[in-house]
Amino acid sequence: MHRGGAGSGAELSHRTPIAAAAALIAASVTLLAGCSGPAPAVRPAADRPAGTHDVGVELFQWNWDSIARECTDNLGPAGIAWVLASPPNEHVTGPEWWTSYQPVSYRVESRLGTRDQFASMVATCHEAGVDVLADAVLNHMTGRDAAGVGWAESSHEHYDYPGLYSDAAGDFHHCGRGEGDDITTYRAAFDVQNCELVNLADLATETTHVRGTLTAYLADLLSLGVDGFRIDAAKHIAAADLAAILAPLPPDTYVVQEVIRGSREAVQPEMYTGNGDVFEFGFARELEGMVESGTMSVSEGFGEDWGFLPGRVARTFVDNHDTERNGETLNYTDGAEYVLANVLTLALPYGAPVLYSGYAFSPGDDGPAQDASGRVEDADCGTVGPAERYADGDWVCQHRWDAIAGMVSWRSAVGDAPLVNSWTRGDGYAFSRGERGFVAMNAGDAPLARRFQTGLASGTYCDVVTGGSTPTAAEACSGDAVEVAADGTASLSVPPVGAVAIHVGARLS
C-alpha cells in the first residue's frame, strides 16, 4: 500500500533485507516450535473458566534482571499472565524516560540490559509461568536533528542510520504539511500517518525495505523467546502497513496496539482490530471521571455499551507511562481513588486488564534511577501502598499493592462468571460474578453501610482488598472477614473511597 509523500513506494531493490528477514523468521519459527515453556497465556479468552489468568502488567523501565526476579518472586505466584518490558532496542543517550522510545538501531542492547540478560529474563519468566511482551517502536527513529551516537555506540543522523535506513533511499516520510513535517491535525489520516510525531523521523512503512527490516527485528525478538509485542504509536502507522509487517511472524504471536482514541479524529482503534488487540483509552478516561466525581452508579454497562471496543479485543487499563504523566488518567498519586479504579477494572467482565508499575517522578521527563554510566538501577519495591509517600525515583510497584494484588486473584477465581446481583446508588456500585465472587465499591466520602446480596454460599470469607493476594493464613483472614448468611446476603460497611471483595477461593473452612 502506497501512502504518498516523499519516498512513497520506493522498493529499494539494491538492498536485500527481505531475504535476510525471511531466513530469520524461518529460524525463529523453528526455534519457537522447539520451546518447552508454558502455553501462551497472553490472550483474553472468550470463555475464561475459573483459574484462568489474563491480567498483564507493564513494568515500566525495569531492567531485565529486575523483571526476571519479579517474575519468580511475585508475578508468577500472584497469577499475572504476562509482563510488558520496555523497548529493548538500542536508543539515544540521555537520562529522560523517552530516550528508550527513540531507536538508533535494532540491536538488543540498552540501558536496561544486554541481549544475553534480555534472553535470560524471558527464560526465567517462562519458568515462572509468565509470558513476556516487548514494547516495539516501529513508527519512527530518533527526534534529534544533530548527529549522534546511540547507547551501543551506533552512529546516526536524524534521517540516516547506517545499515538500516537512509533518507536518500526513501526510507522516511516528509509530508510537507507543517513546520518540520510535524503533524498539524489529527482529523486527516494522511497527516497522522505520514507526518512526524514531535520531530521523530517517520518511517515509510509502505516500502518493502522498511517493512522487511521491521519484521526482521520482531523476528529476532521472537528468537529470544518473547511471546508478543505492544506496538507503540500504532495509530501513526497505516493499519494495512502494520498488517504487512506482522504477517510473516508465527500465527500465535500476540499483538496489542497503542491506538489512542480521539473525538472526531480520522484514525480510530476499530481500524486496527484485524491486527490484534487494542488498548481502549476511552475506558481509562471515563474511569477517572466516574471515580473522581463519585458517580460509580453509572458504571453499570461500562464497556461496549459505552461505545468502546468489543471486549474480546479490548485491553483495559487505569494508567500507563504516558497517561500518568500527561494527567489524562488517574495515577499512583491519587492513592485510594487509584486503588478503587483498579478494583473496578479487575472486577468487570469487559476486556482484559493491564496493570501499570513505574517509579515516582517530578518533572514528567524524569527517567528511572540510573548509575554513573546511565544504566538503570535494579528495581526495589520496599514498603509500598497507596498511603506511602514516594520520593522522586522510588519504585512505586503498584502491582504489589494489597488491594490490586488481591483483585488479580479475585479475577482468576471468578473466571467468566456473569455479572449479576447488580446494585447501584450514586457513589456506590456492587455486583456478583455468578456464584463465585462479590465486590462492593464506594466512591463517596462517607461509609456505605447496607446488606448486599452476594450470590455466594454461606460462610466466612476473607476480603481480598485488605488481605491482598494471600487473604487467608492459618485458618484466619489476613485482612477483614465477611460473614455471608444462608440467604447469600452480607451486612457490610464499605469505607469511603474503598471496596470490599470476596470470592470462593478465600473462604475459611
C-alpha positions in Angstrom: 0.0 0.0 0.0 1.4 3.4 -1.0 0.5 6.3 1.2 2.1 9.1 -0.7 4.7 11.6 0.4 8.4 11.7 -0.3 9.9 8.3 -0.9 6.5 6.7 -1.3 6.5 3.3 -3.0 10.3 3.0 -3.1 11.2 -0.6 -3.4 14.9 -0.3 -2.8 15.8 -3.2 -5.0 19.5 -2.6 -4.4 19.2 -3.9 -0.9 18.4 -7.5 0.3 16.9 -7.2 3.7 13.8 -9.3 2.8 15.8 -12.5 2.2 17.6 -12.0 5.5 14.3 -11.3 7.2 12.7 -14.4 5.7 15.6 -16.6 6.8 15.5 -15.1 10.3 11.7 -15.6 10.6 12.1 -19.2 9.5 14.7 -19.8 12.1 12.5 -18.1 14.7 9.6 -20.4 13.8 11.8 -23.5 14.1 13.2 -22.3 17.4 9.8 -21.4 18.9 8.4 -24.7 17.8 11.1 -26.5 19.9 10.5 -24.5 23.1 9.1 -26.3 26.0 7.8 -23.3 28.0 4.3 -22.8 29.2 1.4 -22.4 26.7 0.9 -18.7 25.8 -1.4 -17.1 28.3 -1.4 -13.5 27.0 -4.7 -13.7 25.0 -8.0 -12.8 26.6 -10.1 -15.9 26.3 -13.7 -15.6 25.1 -14.5 -18.4 27.6 -12.5 -17.8 30.7 -13.1 -20.6 33.3 -12.1 -20.1 36.9 -8.4 -20.3 37.4 -7.6 -18.6 34.1 -5.0 -15.8 34.2 -5.5 -12.9 31.8 -4.0 -9.9 33.6 -0.9 -8.3 32.2 1.5 -5.8 33.9 3.7 -3.1 32.4 6.9 -2.9 34.4 7.9 0.4 33.0 11.7 1.0 32.7 12.5 -2.0 34.9 15.8 -3.5 33.9 15.9 -7.1 32.7 17.5 -8.6 35.8 14.8 -7.0 37.9 12.0 -8.3 35.7 13.4 -11.8 36.0 13.4 -11.6 39.8 9.9 -10.2 39.9 8.6 -13.0 37.6 10.0 -15.6 40.0 9.3 -13.9 43.3 6.0 -12.1 42.6 4.3 -12.2 39.2 4.2 -16.0 38.8 2.9 -16.7 42.3 0.4 -13.8 42.0 -1.1 -15.2 38.8 0.0 -12.5 36.4 -0.3 -13.8 32.9 2.3 -11.6 31.2 4.7 -8.8 31.7 5.4 -5.9 29.3 9.1 -5.0 29.0 10.1 -1.5 27.9 11.7 -1.2 24.4 14.8 -3.4 24.2 16.4 -1.8 21.2 19.4 0.5 21.2 18.3 4.1 21.8 19.6 7.6 22.0 21.5 8.5 25.2 20.2 10.7 28.0 18.5 10.4 31.4 14.9 11.0 30.3 12.4 8.2 30.1 11.6 8.8 26.5 15.1 8.0 25.2 14.0 4.4 25.2 11.4 5.3 22.5 13.9 6.8 20.1 15.6 3.9 18.3 19.1 4.2 16.9 19.4 0.6 15.8 17.7 -2.8 16.4 20.5 -4.2 18.5 19.1 -5.7 21.7 21.4 -3.5 23.8 20.0 -0.7 26.0 20.3 0.9 29.4 18.0 -1.8 30.7 20.5 -4.6 29.9 22.3 -6.7 27.3 21.0 -9.1 24.8 22.0 -12.0 27.0 20.3 -10.5 30.0 17.2 -10.0 28.0 17.1 -13.6 26.8 17.8 -14.8 30.3 14.9 -12.7 31.7 12.5 -14.2 29.1 13.5 -17.7 30.0 13.3 -17.0 33.7 9.8 -15.5 33.4 8.7 -18.5 31.3 9.9 -20.8 34.1 7.7 -18.9 36.5 4.7 -19.2 34.2 4.8 -15.6 33.0 4.8 -14.7 29.3 6.8 -11.7 28.1 5.8 -8.9 25.6 8.3 -6.5 24.3 7.4 -2.8 23.6 8.1 -2.4 19.9 8.8 1.0 18.4 8.1 0.6 14.7 6.8 4.0 13.6 9.9 6.1 13.9 13.5 6.5 14.7 15.1 9.5 16.6 13.8 13.0 17.1 17.2 14.8 17.3 18.4 16.9 14.4 22.0 16.7 15.3 24.2 13.6 14.5 25.0 11.4 17.5 25.9 8.0 18.9 23.5 5.6 20.5 23.7 3.6 23.7 25.7 0.8 22.0 27.9 3.2 20.0 25.9 3.1 16.8 26.3 6.4 14.9 23.3 8.1 13.3 21.8 11.2 11.9 18.2 12.3 12.0 17.5 10.6 8.7 20.5 8.3 8.3 21.0 5.0 10.2 24.0 3.1 8.7 23.0 -0.4 7.7 19.3 0.3 8.3 17.7 3.3 6.7 18.6 6.5 4.8 16.7 9.5 3.5 18.3 9.2 0.1 16.8 5.7 -0.3 13.3 6.9 0.5 13.0 5.2 4.0 11.4 8.3 5.6 8.3 10.3 5.1 8.3 14.1 4.6 4.7 15.1 4.4 5.3 18.7 3.7 2.2 19.8 5.8 3.6 21.6 8.9 6.8 23.2 10.1 9.4 20.5 10.1 6.9 18.0 8.7 5.2 17.6 12.1 1.6 16.6 12.5 -0.7 19.6 12.4 -4.1 17.9 12.5 -5.5 14.6 13.7 -8.6 14.9 11.5 -6.7 13.7 8.4 -5.4 10.2 8.3 -2.6 11.3 5.9 -1.2 13.7 8.4 -1.4 11.3 11.3 0.4 8.5 9.4 2.8 10.4 7.1 3.9 13.4 9.2 6.2 13.4 12.1 5.2 12.9 15.7 7.1 15.6 17.6 10.0 15.6 15.1 10.5 11.8 15.3 11.8 10.6 11.9 8.8 8.9 10.5 9.5 5.6 8.7 8.0 4.9 5.3 6.3 1.7 6.4 4.6 1.2 3.0 8.0 0.3 1.4 9.3 -3.2 1.1 12.7 -2.4 2.7 11.3 -0.7 5.8 8.7 -3.4 6.3 11.3 -6.2 5.9 13.7 -4.5 8.4 11.0 -4.1 11.0 9.8 -7.7 10.5 13.3 -8.9 10.9 13.6 -7.0 14.2 10.4 -8.5 15.6 11.5 -12.0 14.4 14.8 -11.5 16.2 13.0 -10.8 19.5 10.8 -13.9 18.9 14.0 -15.9 18.6 14.9 -14.7 22.1 11.7 -16.1 23.4 9.2 -13.2 23.6 5.6 -14.1 23.2 4.4 -11.0 21.5 4.5 -7.2 21.3 3.0 -3.9 22.3 3.1 -1.8 19.1 4.0 1.7 20.2 2.3 4.6 18.3 0.4 2.1 16.1 -2.1 4.8 15.0 0.7 6.6 13.2 1.2 3.5 11.0 -1.5 2.6 8.5 -3.3 -0.5 9.7 -2.5 -2.2 6.3 1.2 -1.4 6.7 1.3 -2.8 10.2 -0.6 -5.9 9.0 2.1 -6.4 6.3 4.9 -6.1 8.9 3.3 -8.6 11.2 2.1 -11.1 8.6 5.3 -13.1 8.2 5.5 -13.7 12.0 4.3 -17.0 13.5 0.5 -17.0 13.8 0.5 -17.4 17.6 2.4 -14.1 18.1 0.4 -12.0 20.4 -0.1 -8.3 19.5 -1.6 -5.4 21.4 -1.6 -2.0 19.8 -1.5 1.5 21.1 -4.2 3.4 19.2 -5.3 6.4 21.2 -9.0 7.1 20.8 -9.7 10.8 20.0 -13.0 12.5 19.4 -13.6 13.3 15.7 -10.1 12.0 14.7 -9.6 10.3 11.4 -7.8 7.3 12.9 -9.7 5.2 15.4 -9.0 2.0 17.4 -11.6 0.0 15.5 -9.4 0.2 12.3 -6.7 -2.0 14.0 -8.6 -4.9 15.5 -7.7 -7.1 12.5 -4.1 -6.9 13.6 -4.7 -7.9 17.2 -5.9 -6.5 20.5 -6.0 -2.7 21.1 -5.8 -0.6 24.3 -9.1 1.1 25.0 -8.1 4.6 26.1 -11.7 5.7 26.4 -12.2 3.2 29.3 -9.3 4.8 31.3 -10.5 8.3 30.7 -14.1 7.6 31.7 -12.9 5.6 34.7 -11.2 8.7 36.1 -14.3 10.8 35.8 -16.5 8.2 37.5 -14.2 7.7 40.4 -13.3 11.4 41.0 -16.9 12.6 40.7 -18.2 9.8 42.9 -20.7 8.6 40.4 -19.9 4.9 40.5 -23.6 4.1 39.7 -23.1 4.9 36.1 -20.6 2.0 35.8 -23.4 -0.4 35.0 -22.9 -1.5 31.4 -19.4 0.1 31.4 -17.7 -1.3 28.3 -19.2 -2.0 24.9 -22.4 -0.2 25.8 -20.3 3.0 26.1 -19.1 2.7 22.5 -15.8 1.1 23.4 -14.1 -1.7 21.5 -15.6 -5.2 21.6 -14.5 -6.8 24.9 -12.8 -9.7 23.1 -10.1 -7.4 21.6 -10.0 -4.7 24.3 -7.2 -4.2 26.7 -8.3 -2.1 29.7 -6.1 -0.1 32.0 -6.2 2.6 34.6 -3.0 4.3 33.5 0.2 3.8 31.5 3.6 5.5 31.2 2.1 8.3 29.1 -1.2 9.0 30.8 0.3 9.1 34.3 2.5 12.0 33.1 0.0 14.0 31.0 -2.8 13.9 33.6 -5.2 12.1 31.2 -6.0 9.4 33.8 -5.6 8.6 37.4 -2.1 7.6 38.7 -0.4 6.5 41.8 -0.5 10.0 43.4 -4.3 9.6 43.6 -3.9 7.0 46.3 -7.3 5.5 47.3 -9.0 6.7 44.1 -6.4 4.9 42.1 -6.9 1.7 44.0 -10.7 1.9 43.6 -10.3 2.4 39.8 -8.1 -0.7 39.7 -10.6 -2.7 41.7 -13.4 -1.9 39.2 -11.2 -2.6 36.2 -10.2 -6.0 37.6 -13.8 -6.9 38.6 -15.6 -6.1 35.4 -16.0 -8.8 32.7 -15.3 -6.3 30.0 -11.9 -6.7 28.2 -8.7 -7.9 29.9 -6.8 -5.6 32.3 -3.2 -4.4 32.1 -1.7 -3.1 35.4 0.9 -0.5 35.5 4.0 -0.3 37.7 6.5 2.5 37.4 8.5 5.0 39.6 7.9 8.3 41.2 8.8 11.3 39.1 8.9 15.1 39.1 9.0 16.6 36.5 7.4 14.3 33.9 10.5 13.9 31.7 12.5 12.3 34.6 13.8 8.8 33.8 14.3 6.0 36.3 17.2 5.9 38.8 20.5 5.3 36.8 24.1 4.8 37.8 27.0 6.9 36.6 27.2 5.0 33.3 23.5 5.6 32.6 22.4 2.0 33.3 19.0 1.7 35.0 19.4 0.6 38.6 17.7 -2.5 40.0 14.0 -2.1 41.0 13.5 -2.2 44.7 9.9 -2.2 45.9 10.4 -1.9 49.6 7.3 -0.8 51.5 4.6 0.1 49.0 0.9 1.0 49.0 -1.5 3.9 48.4 -0.6 5.6 51.7 3.1 5.7 51.2 4.9 8.9 50.2 7.3 8.3 47.3 10.4 10.4 46.6 11.4 11.0 43.0 13.0 7.9 41.6 11.4 5.5 44.1 9.8 2.4 42.6 6.1 2.6 43.3 5.3 -1.1 42.4 1.5 -0.6 42.2 1.1 -4.2 41.1 2.1 -5.3 44.7 -0.4 -3.0 46.5 -2.6 -5.3 48.6 -5.9 -4.4 47.0 -4.6 -4.6 43.4 -2.8 -7.9 44.0 -5.9 -9.2 45.8 -8.2 -8.3 42.9 -5.9 -10.2 40.5 -6.6 -13.4 42.5 -10.3 -12.4 42.7 -10.5 -12.1 38.9 -8.9 -15.5 38.4 -11.4 -17.0 40.9 -14.5 -15.7 39.2 -13.4 -16.5 35.6 -16.1 -15.8 33.1 -19.0 -15.9 35.5 -21.7 -13.4 34.5 -22.3 -10.1 36.2 -25.4 -10.5 38.4 -27.0 -9.0 41.5 -26.1 -5.5 40.4 -26.8 -2.7 42.8 -26.1 1.0 42.3 -26.7 4.2 44.2 -24.9 7.4 43.4 -21.4 6.8 44.7 -21.8 3.1 45.2 -21.7 0.1 42.9 -21.9 -3.6 43.8 -22.3 -6.9 41.9 -21.7 -10.6 42.0 -19.9 -12.6 39.3 -22.1 -15.7 39.3 -21.8 -17.7 42.5 -18.0 -17.2 42.6 -17.3 -13.7 43.8 -18.8 -10.4 45.0 -17.5 -6.8 45.1 -18.9 -3.6 46.6 -17.3 -0.2 45.8 -17.8 3.2 47.4 -16.5 6.4 45.7 -18.2 8.6 48.3 -16.7 10.4 51.3 -18.8 8.5 53.9 -19.0 4.8 54.7 -21.6 2.8 52.7 -23.4 0.6 55.1 -26.1 -1.9 53.9 -26.9 -5.6 53.4 -25.9 -6.8 50.0 -26.9 -9.9 48.1 -23.5 -11.6 47.4 -24.7 -14.6 45.5 -22.3 -16.8 47.5 -22.9 -19.7 49.7 -23.0 -19.1 53.5 -19.7 -19.0 55.4 -16.8 -16.8 56.4 -14.9 -15.1 53.6 -11.7 -13.1 53.6 -11.7 -9.6 51.9 -9.0 -9.5 49.3 -8.9 -5.7 49.3 -7.5 -5.6 52.8 -6.0 -9.1 52.7 -4.1 -9.0 49.4 -3.2 -11.9 47.2 -3.0 -14.2 50.3 -6.2 -13.3 52.2 -6.2 -16.4 54.3 -3.5 -17.6 56.7 -3.6 -20.2 59.4 -7.4 -20.6 59.2 -7.8 -16.9 59.7 -8.2 -13.8 57.5 -5.1 -11.7 56.7 -7.5 -8.7 56.4 -11.1 -8.2 57.1 -13.6 -11.1 57.4 -17.1 -11.1 55.8 -19.9 -13.3 57.1 -22.3 -14.4 54.4 -25.7 -15.6 55.7 -27.7 -18.6 54.5 -29.7 -16.4 52.1 -26.4 -15.2 50.4 -26.6 -11.7 52.0 -23.8 -10.0 53.9 -24.0 -6.8 56.0 -21.1 -4.6 55.0 -19.7 -1.2 55.8 -17.7 -0.2 52.7 -15.2 2.5 53.7 -15.1 5.9 51.9 -13.3 5.6 48.5 -12.9 2.0 49.2 -14.1 -1.5 48.4 -14.8 -5.0 49.8 -14.3 -8.1 47.6 -14.7 -11.8 48.4 -14.5 -14.9 46.4 -15.0 -18.7 46.7 -11.2 -19.3 46.9 -10.9 -17.1 50.0 -13.5 -18.8 52.2 -12.5 -20.2 55.6 -13.2 -23.9 56.1 
